Amino acid sequence: MLLKKSIDFGKHQNVSYANGKVTFGKVALNVYCYVIDGVLIDTGSRSLSKHFEPFLMEADIDQVVLTHIHEDHSGCASILEQKRNVPIYIHEMSVQDCERNPEYPLYRKFFWGKRKPFKATAIGSSFSSRTGNWDVIRTPGHAKDHLAFLNKETGQIFTGDLYVQTKTKVVLREESIPTIIRSLEHLLTYDFGEFYCSHAGYIKVGRKSLEKKRDYLIGIQQQVIERYQQGYSPQQIHDSLFKRKYPITKLSSGEWDSMHIVTSILEEIKQPI
Ligand SMILES: [Zn+2]
């Protein structure tokens, strides 16, 4: 069985996008990068570099901003560094990691390729594009360095991997559901309507979708805590809330698992922040 690769290009309002896809058996993954007002938001994965390259090389850009360091978002940054003379910005905590060879499991290298080191600069709390000013919004939870970008002129917001879908069923081992809930609450204090997600694309009913996700996660959190207080074990809590097994869980040897939703919630009630 081979890894199938493809890409779509398009334009929505003032935003151009490339949406790369990798498929292996039942597992299909995709990732977007966006260009708006001279800014490239995320770079696509190294495994799809041949597919992303025409878009990245022709894009009318003078800077690159990364929502986080995960390899599907930063994989082509080294190509941009070599072939285009544009600065690349990321959360300050990841600047050093960008310069190193990354370590992540084999299945991720298989799907997304191996990110090469590149030089990045700390982004700060705001930046300017050709015609607009942007807020850089810290939204950890999916990853510690996760950022969202809000164009204050247009109200468009780029949410990286904060949303992806409303009813999250599997998360990475490093993710924290309580932190994601706080990030969603924080993002919802800003003035915006629609948003652009790195995996789901353009979401017109943006605010509503983020509110729904927040409410869903708060519901899960409450159920986990209730069952914990009733004496359920983490495994029993998991089995009562998440019935389905997802192919990514086996494929990733458990790096993606519904169980991490339960444990990240329990961690926080055992050790309140
Ligand atoms: Zn990610």
Residues whose N, C-alpha, C, O or C-beta is under 5 A from the ligand:
A	BS01	ZN	H70 D161
